[in-house]
């Protein structure tokens, strides 16, 4: 558990890129931007590149919650709904934002963001999933592109305001605060007007989301139930309603409409949710109340959680208070009752890792990987445990994971460390370069590429040097967008 804003320039950078060069498909560029002409309709490829460019800047200006166990849960939930969402095989990237504000957002090209605050206010799996399903509806219906088409004449100022506003609605902060404040001080109303989805688009996203929930075996009534929760929060918070409502206006008519539509769809026919969501929620609440775990328990108990979730919270509380043996005993009891919940096995391995019990963390992660080889949290724990035990063995594990998850900055960060500790100097600098460019620090990434190429050339590894030069070309295309601004 312990491993745990964008300013005006972002949008202008993206706009300059859009106006300056045609869209081109570049092999193995991990989505680096090469946007289309501003006068053309935005294509799916442009949506993808725009979203990935935005995500890099977003990561640079917000605080991510770097918890692979929770992210894995969210990714699994999204993948369960994908076949019914209209998104096809789109590459979805999930980013978790460390913020108590209730918000979720979707960015063109398959970026879905979730504030940790959403877990605090969504009392069960299906209400949480209803927010994701709604955002997936915005993506599948290409509302961003359609909004650009409808306001073609004002595309440039609209795109600038929209992308800046998305960061604000996500609770962005950090280095971009002054720039964001300047924008909001001069164009707040304009930004809000462009950022807010139209009633038509909200209805479409609601309808897609309701059908997605029902077809995925979840309860479509969870959506109007979540709307009622948002409505109550808005009435309690007065002039500062939940961030989600600033971009997704809520009316009584809309709630009634979704309730009627949910009645038509029924209650879903999937298996019961079980205790998993409550456990994930307990994990997030504990992270939000690390200084006062009792507050996390109080918040969880308000929504009548499963007894297993309370037991999980107790075990994780023991872990953060350094009662490692007691924590692992509690988790092992839960694992015995729920051997198919990989989250429990990953949690136990993670507790051992945080306590520097590397051999135990390795053994626990490998027991799970023997059954589920593609479990990302377990693979990360295995890699980090090996990093402390035998870095040369960690390197191939993390290198393979970087191939499977090339857009994950945390994987590249661990790979850079493993490479450096195991004598793969050039590969280490290349991995660090990838981590830097994925988090919006392109110039620092370029410097690491220079070092990597020098190391590869001195070692006579010309294949690697050629690969590094290809990556430099991709990095330069991204930096040229910054230079245009």
N, C-alpha and C positions, 0 to 999 in steps of 0.2 A: 504493500500500500504506500510505502514512503517514496517510491520512485515516481512518486507522483509530482491601439486601434489603427484601421487603414485610413490614411489621410487623402486629401484631394488628389495627390500625385498619382495614386493607383489608377483611378478611372481615366485620368488624362493619359497615362502611359498606355493603357489598353486602347484608347481611342487613337492615339498616334500610330500604334501598331496597326490598327484596323485600316486606317486611311493610307498607310504608306506602302503596303505590300499585299499581293494576292495570297489566298490560302494555299498552302502546300502541305502535302503529307510527307512527313519526315520519319523514316524508320527509326525505331528505338529512341525516340526523343522524349518519352515519358510525358507527352502532352505539352511540351513547351510551345508557346503561342506563335502563330503565324496567321493573323486574322485576315479576313477578307475585306474587300473594298467596302467603304461605308455606304455606297449607294446600292449595294446588292442585298438581297434577302439573306438573313443569317441562316447558315446551313447547320446540320447536325455536327459536322466537323468543326465549324466555327464555334458552336455552342460548347463542344468539348474543350477546345483550346482556350476559349475565354474563361470557362469555369476553372480549368486547372491553373491558369495564370492568376486568376482571382484568389484561388486557394493558397498559392504560394505567398501572396502578399498578406492574406488573412492570417496565416500561421505566424508571419513575422510580427504581427501587431496585436495578437490576442494570446491568452494563456490557454494552451491546450491541456486537457486532462489526459495524461498519458497512462491509461490503464488498459492494457490489452485484453484483460478478462471481460471488462464491461463492453469494450468496443466489439469484441467477438460476439457477445450476446446480441448487440444491436445489429451487427452484420447478418447474423443468422436469422433474426426476425425479418429483416429486409429481404433476404434471399427467399424466405418462405413466402413472402407476398409478391415477389417479382413476377412470377408467371401470370398473375392476374392483374398486374398494374398497368399493362400496356407499354412497359419499358423495354420489353424484349431482352436482348443480351447486353444492354448498356452497362458499361463499366462504372460501378458505383463506388465512390470513395466516401467513407464516413469520418467526420471529424467531431470530436467531443470537446466542448468548450467549458472550461472551469469557470462557471458563473452561476450564481443563485437565481438569476432572472429566468423566468419561464419563457423559453423560446426554442423554436426549431426553424430551420430554413432550408430551402433547396436552391441551388445555383445551377445555371445551365451547364449541361455536360455531365450531369450525374454526381454532383457534390451535395451531400446531405449533412447538415450540421445540427447538432443537438447540444443545448446547454444542459449541464448537470441539473439545473433547477427543474427541468421537465420531470425528472424522476421523483423529485420531492412532491410534486403536485398531481402526478398521474397515479391513482391509487392501485391500479391493477394493470396486468399485461395488455388487455385489449384497449383500455383508454390510452395507454402509451402508444400502442401500435396504431391507433386511429390518427394520431398526429403525424406519424411517419407515412401512413397511407395517404393522407391528405397532401403532404408535400410531394410524395411520389406522383400523385395526380397532376400537380402543377408541372412536374418534369415531363410526364408522358404526353401531356397535352401541349407541350412547347409554349407555355404561356409567355415566357420571356420573349421568344422570337416573334410570336403573334402580336405582342404589345409593341415591339419595335416596328413591325409592319404597319400597324394601325396608326402609329405616330411617326411615319417615315420622315416627314419634313423636319422633325425635331430630334432625330435619332442621336446626334452627338450630345447635346445637353442632357437628354434623357438618360443615355447610357452612363454619363458621368455621375449624374445624381443618383441613379439607381444603384450602381455598384458601391458608391460611397454609403448610401443609406442602408444597404444590406449589412455592411459591417457594423453600423450603428445599431441596427435592429438585433444583431447577434451579440451585442454587449461588448464590442471590441474596445480595447484600451491599449495601454502601453505607449510605445514610442510615437504613435500617431495621434495622440490626444489633442495636441494643439492644432494640428491641421484639421482634424475632425471638428473641433470646436469652431474653427473659423468658417468651415462650410456651413455648419448648422446655424451659426450666427447670421449668415447672409442669405441662405437659401433653404432654411428649415422647412418651410411650408411647401416649397416646390419639390424638394426631395421626398417629403412624406407623401405628397399627392402622386408622384410617379412610382414610388415604392409600393404603395397599397394596391393590391390586386382588385380588379373590377368585380362587381357582383356576379357577372357572367362567369368569370374565371373561377371565382370562389365556388359557385354552384357546380361547375364542371369538376373541380378538384374534390368537392364533397362527394359527388356522385361516383366518381372513379374510386375514391377512397372507401366508400361504403361497399361497393361491389367487390373491391379487393379484399376487404375484411371478411365478408361473407364467404367468398370463394376460397379463401385461405383457411376457413374453418374457425374464424373468430367472430365475435358478436358485433354486428354493425351498429347495434344500439349504443356501443361504447362511444361512438363519435358524438351524438347529441349529449351523452352523459358527460363527456369531456367539455363540451361547449357550456353545459350548466356550471361546471366547476370554474371555467374561465369567467363566466358571467358573474358568479359570486365573488371571485377575486377582484374583478373590475369594480364591483360595487363597494368592496371593502377598501380598495386602494385609491379610489377617487380619481385625482388628477394624474396618478401614475399607474395606469393599468398594466397588466402583464405585457411584456414586449411583443408577444405573439399577436396580440390584438391590435397593435399599431399597424401591422401589415396585413392582417386578416380580420377586417371588421366583422363584428358579430351582432346580429339582430334577432329579435324574438321570432320573426318570420323564418329566418334561416334555421333556427333550432327546430321549429315546428316542422319545417320541410324535411329536415334530415330524420326526425323522429318518424314521420309518415313513411319515408322511403325505407327506413330500417324495418318498420313493421312489414312492409312488402317482402323484404329479403329474408325475414326470419331471424333466427338467433345463431346461425352458423352451426356446423355439424362436426367440428373437430373435437379432439380429446380435451379433457379439462386442462386448464393452464398449469396446474401443479404449483409447487412452491418456488420455481426458478426465478420468476420476475421479482417476487418479494425478496429473495436473497440478493439479487443484483441491486435492488433498491436499497436494501440494508447496507450494502457495500458502498454505494454512492453517498447515502446519508451519513455514514461514519466518516467518509472522507471530507464531507462538508462540515462536520462537527468534531473534527479530530481533537480539539482542545476540551470538548465536553461530550464524551460518548453518551452520557445519559440523555442528552438532548436528541441525539440520533434515535435512541430507543423510544423516547416519548413520541417523536414524530412518526416513527414507524407504527407504533401501537395505535395511533389515532385511526388507522384504516383497517383494523382487524386483520393483521397479517397472519400467515400460516405459522404454527408453532416452530416449524423447521427454520423459518426465516429469523425468528427471534434467537433460536439456538445458533444459527450462523452468525448473527450479529454479536452474540456473546463471545463466540470463538474469535472473531476478528477483533473485537475489543481487547480480548486477552493478548492477541498478537501485537497490537499497537502499543500496549502497555507492558510489552516485553515478557509476558508469561507464555513463552513459546510452547513448552511441553503441554500446558493446559489447552492452549489454542489448537494444537495438532490433535490432541485427544478428542476434543469436541468435534473437529472436522472429520476425524476418522469415524466417529459414531454416525455422522450424517452420511459419509461415503458408504458405510455398510448398509444403510437404509436406502440410499439412492445411488447405486453404483454406476448408473448410466448418465448421471449429471456431471459432465466433464468439468463444469465450473468448480465443483467441490474439490476435485483432485488438483486442478490448477491452483486453487486458493491455498491448499495445503502445501503444494510445492513452492508457491510464492512466499508463504510464511517462512518456510525453511530457508529460502534464499535470502529474505530480508534479515534473518537471524545469523547469516553467514554460515549456515549449515549446508555447505555446497554439495557434499556427497549425497545428503538426504534429498536435497532439491533435485539433483540429477536423477536419482533413482526414482523418485515420485513422478517426475515429468516423463521419464522413459517408460514407466509402466503404462501411462496413458497413451503415449505415442505408439506403443506396440499394438494398441487396439485402434487408435485414430491417428494415423501418420500425418494427416494434414491439419492437425489442431495447432493453430498459430500461437496462442498463449503458451502452450506446453513447449513448442519448439523454441520460443524466445527464452523461456526459463532454462531449457536445456543449454542453449547457447550461452546464456549469461553465467550459468553454473560452470560450464566448461571453461569459460573465459577466466575464471578464478582458479580452476584446477589444472587445466592443460590448454592454453591458448591455441596451440597448433591444431588441436582437435575441434576447438570452437569455430575456427575459421571456415572450414568446408560446410559446417552446419549453417552458419549465418550467410555464407555466400549463396547457398542454394535457396535460402529463405528470401534473400534480396532479389533473386530471379523470379520468385513467386509473388513477391509484394514490392515491386519497384517504386511504388509511390508512397512507401512508408518510411518517414524520416528516422523513426526509432530503430528500424532494422539496419539502416545504413550506418547509424551512429555506433551500434554495437559491432557491426562488421569492421568499421574503421579501427575500433579499439582492438578487436581480435587480430586484424591484419598487422597492426603495429606491434603487438606483443609476440607475434609468431614469425617475424622476419619478412613479412610481405609489405615492405615499406611503400612501394609505388601503389599497390592495391589499396593500402590504408589511406593514402592521400586522395585517391580516386573516390573511395567510399565516403570520405569526409566531404569531398566536393559535392557529391550527390545529396548528402544530408543538408548541406548549406543551401543548394539551389532549391530544394524542396521546401525550405523554410524561408524563402524570399531573400537570401543573402548571396546574390549572384556574383558580386565582385569578389567576395571572399572565396566563393567556390572556384572562380577562375584562377585565383592564386594557388589554390590547392592542386588544380589541374597542371599548372606549370611545374610545381614541385614533383607531381606524380610522373609527368613525362620525362623530366630530368632523371629521376630515379630509374625509370624503366629503360631509358637509353643507356645509362651507365652500366646497367645489369645485362645489356644485350638482349633485352626482351622486346624485340621490335613489334611483335604482334600486339602486346599490351600498349606500346607507345602509339601504334596506329589506332587502337581503340580509344585511347585518351584524346587523340586529335579529333576523332569523330565526335566525341562528347563535347570538345571545346567548340566545334562548329555549332552544335545545338545550343550550348550556353550563350554563344555570341548572338544567336538569333534572338534570344530572350533579352540579352543586355541591350541590343540595338533598339528594342522597344523603350527601354529606360532612357537611352541616349536621345531618342526622338523627343522625349519630353524635356 
